[in-house]
Each structure stands twice: as structure tokens, then as C-alpha cells.
Amino acid sequence: MNNTLLPETLQALELKVARETGLDFSSSRNRDLEARNALAAKEFGFSDPETFARWVVSSLPAKRHEQWVETLTVGETYFRREAEVFETLEKQVIPALAANNTASRRLKIWCAGCSTGEEAYSLAISLARTKVDLKDWDVTILGTDMNTASLKKAEVGRYGLWAFRNTPSWFRDHYFMKLSNNVWEIRPELHRAVTFLPLNLIDLNHTQRFQRPDAPLLADFDLILCRNVLMYFAPDTASGVLQALKASLCKTGLLFVSASEFSLKGLDEFVSAPLGDTLAFRKSTSPAAAPKPVSAPAFVPKVRHQQKPRKASVLRRPLARPPKPVPKLDEVRQLADTGRWPEALNLCLRVLKERELDPSAHYLLAVLHIEMGHLKEAVLALQRALYLDPAHLLAHFSLGHLLQSQGFAKAAKKSFENALNVDRGAAAQVLPELDGLTVGQFRELVRQTLQEGDSL
Ligand SMILES: C[S@@+](CC[C@H](N)C(=O)[O-])C[C@H]1O[C@@H](n2cnc3c(N)ncnc32)[C@H](O)[C@@H]1O
């Protein structure tokens, strides 16, 4: 199918998307919009993307709006994404906020753009792990998103192994119940701690109320996390949302965005606060009890390349695009990013028919199998990737995790050792496929994982 739209259709679609979702698909993102539109056309039963796009622009019925929005969003998320943020929350921020609020015994937290819930539950777990006793406190954790299909998954609270790719095994074992080899359910007390509600951030105004009578007011938040959301918005739209978020914070409130969003337009209206290994944004300088930085700033805000490399995030962005994207694998990734695993799997199998010697296609297939709980197939796909590219670090590492999770400790150990034996140059050498991690940092991570396995 030809994805290309006529220039005037593309422009009208781009405008509609920006107006109704805030998402920016201008210039270099045009191709992505066309690819998403083509996939959506299929889902809606249209054979021609151009006809579909015109229909969307002129007469998309309100009852199908949600379904259309779902085709546009990137829902990629996982537990304790940017682990240093959660460590800082546990050690510094939550204790300081609690000290602030001893009189009211109230704590209000909002995860804006929570996708399928991993971030909001990670927050609930951080509250459970902090040394502060919050028993009998009125604690609110609100998770909102405009993608209602994602929110439904968040409500269910069941996750595959892939969602735990950035966490040690104790995190999963302690706070989740194992339902099967690849399905883990959040513990009931943590599930109860979080409320999920639909909200489009571009409609946000701080006097807004949700329809549900028991829903919290969008005001007076002690803490807001809005991470990996506004990076997809046009600068002015992001800035408008940031203003509204600021108005929703209480006086001592703090905002967290992701490290790749520190240069967002609109953050200069906040006071930046280096905390531990990360950076938060305060509503104002005045309050005495706001958390104090414990160490010198590790990096200067707004300069992306000075961020500290993140040790535990070796599998972050597993679906990261190669420098020169291959259109078909990219389509698979887009489907996977929006959680449409069966479709992504089918497409990936089709791609493999043409590219059976491509290790990254086999690796991607393994990722999809893992997500869908087909663990045997995932092992086979990883083995094929490794046959074609014995130096595929991610494949060795994922295979190790997969085997470990299935109780094959010896074989897992072998895979981790294989990952260590791959010669990828000096310790300082940067590994682009591992999100900029250096060879030395990757080796350290594998060694830690091996030690964890030995101590089980
Ligand atoms: C990449 S996910 C980030 C999830 C999580 N915050 C994290 O950092 O892992 C981005 C989320 O933002 C949501 N989103 C995008 N535009 C939005 C909008 N206008 N209003 C509300 N949510 C939005 C998407 O639906 C998606 O779930």
C-alpha cells in the first residue's frame, strides 16, 4: 500500500492531530504520520490511506475519535523508567514532602501521560518503599492519559516480563503476584492506591473537574510526573501544558519531566532543582521545606549531552531506531510501540520472509514474542539473531534474562558470560545500540546481573 498523502491532505491531517492531541507531526515527522495513517486506515477497514485521511479530517464521528487517537500515540513505558528518579523520590523527595505536610497528613501525586500504568505503579511502590510512615495519611496517586485503551490495561494491572526490563527481580517478586510465566499482577494494596482517569492534556485547565464524583481535583499537587509526553508536542503547545501543570502544583510542588525533556520550552518558568542524580522543577523558590539538593548538580539543565549515562537502563528503548530506518521494521516498531502486539508480530514475520538474514529483525521478533508470552519462540528467535550476529549484545543479554526467568540458571549464566566475552573495544567505547552506554558500563551491568543470579 502506498502511504504517501497529497500535500494538502497531509497538512490538514497534521493540523487536526496537533489541534486535538497536541502531538507534533510536522516536517521530519511527516513520514511517521503517513505510516501511522496507513496502519489506521487498515484498522478502520479503508483500503486507501488518502481516502481515510480525508474522511478523518472531514467526518470522523465522535464515537470513533478515541480509536483514532490510539493510532497516534507512542505508549512505550516500563517500570522504574530512569531509575534514578525513583531513587531520588524515595530517599529525598517523599520524605521532604511528608515533612512539609505533617499538619494536613495529605500527599497528592499526579502521573500525567501514564500510558499503561507502569509509571504510576512505580510511584505507588516508591511510596511503599520510602522510610516515611504514611499510614493514615490521605494519599492520592492519579494516573491520566488520553489513550483510553492504555488506561484499561493500567486498570487491569497485569504485565509481561518486558515491562520489568529495567528492574531487578526483587521488584517484581515483592510487589507483584505471578499469574503465569509471563504475567505478573500488581498487588491489590498497590492497585488500590492508584486512580486512573482519561484526560487530554491540551484541554487542561487547573479548575477542571472530572465527571466522577470521587475523582481528585486537578489542583494542589505536591508532585507531578509528566515524562516522555511533551517531547512529542510542538514547543508552544508543550509550553502551554507546562503552564497549566504549574498552576496545578501546590506552593511547594515539584514537577519531573524526563531527562530528554530538560530543554522544553516553558520549563524556564520553573525553578530548576538538582536532586540526587536528576533534576526536578519547582513551582517557586520560596518554600523552606522543599527538598534540598544533596550533591552538586550532576549536569547543567538544558544541555542534553551532559546528562549522566544511566547504568540500569541497558534495555531502555529496545525498539530504538537504527540510524537509517528500514521502513518495514519501523512499521513493526510503531505497532509494537502502540501495544498492538499480534499485528506487529504478523508484520515482523512478513518482514522476515524478505530479510531472513537480518539479526535485528530476529531480535525484534523475540521482543514481540516475549511481550506476548511466547517464551519458547522468543528463545528461538534470540538464538537465530545470535547465529547471524554472535556479537549481538542485546540478544545475549535478553536471552540470559529469559532463561533466568524460566529457571534455567546455568544456561542463563552462559548467556551473560557470552555477553561479557563479546569484544566491543575499550571500556570507554560507547555502544549506540545500548542507548549510549559504554562497554565498561554494560559489562558492569552484566556482572551485577550474574551476581544477582548466583545469590538466588
Ligand atoms: C511514551 S508514553 C510515556 C509514559 C510514561 N510517562 C513514561 O515516561 O514511561 C507517552 C504517553 O503520553 C500520552 N499522551 C500523548 N499526548 C497526550 C495528551 N494530549 N494528553 C494526554 N496524554 C497524552 C500517550 O497516550 C502515551 O501514553
The ligand as an ORCA input file, in Angstrom:
! r2SCAN-3c Opt
* xyz 0 1
  C       5.790      7.491     25.798
  S       4.387      7.413     26.837
  C       5.112      7.876     28.364
  C       4.619      7.055     29.519
  C       5.275      7.376     30.852
  N       5.006      8.734     31.273
  C       6.750      7.122     30.792
  O       7.541      8.071     30.841
  O       7.155      5.942     30.707
  C       3.511      8.889     26.336
  C       2.066      8.888     26.777
  O       1.555     10.210     26.628
  C       0.220     10.115     26.229
  N      -0.209     11.358     25.594
  C       0.212     11.891     24.433
  N      -0.443     13.031     24.182
  C      -1.301     13.230     25.198
  C      -2.260     14.222     25.514
  N      -2.511     15.259     24.697
  N      -2.957     14.097     26.661
  C      -2.754     13.043     27.485
  N      -1.879     12.067     27.251
  C      -1.147     12.163     26.127
  C       0.214      8.936     25.258
  O      -1.071      8.386     25.094
  C       1.188      7.983     25.934
  O       0.521      7.067     26.750
*
